[in-house]
Amino acid sequence: MPREKSPGKPTTRRYSESEKDQAVRLVRQLRTELGTEHGTVQRVAEQLGYGVESVRTWVRERDVTDGLAGPDAQRVRELEAKSKDLNQEVRELRRANEILKRASVFFAAELDLPQK
């Protein structure tokens, strides 16, 4: 027969890191699929049988740890976007430089041909 809970004393359950990781991963996946954050934590918590606030806390902590939230998150996203743009520009410039090198070799060979 199940034990009755004493009123006012919630039971505490310890969750393993793998359980926390799974919950956070599911919340992020659901947010991506739905395109919204509304209700995702509650849905995942209910599906897994975990406390809503526990899951919400884990997601917030992981967002800060992964740089997705917190005071520096916006700055990190801006720097990543700038880095991506600069890397693209470097690739384009290297490609243009290679084309110019090949063209100079071609025209240098043309100049070396004997004139008729």
Summary of the structure (lengths in Angstrom):
residues: 116
radius of gyration: 28.6
end to end distance: 108.6
largest distance: 108.6
contacts: 227
relative contact order: 0.06
helix: 70%
strand: 0%
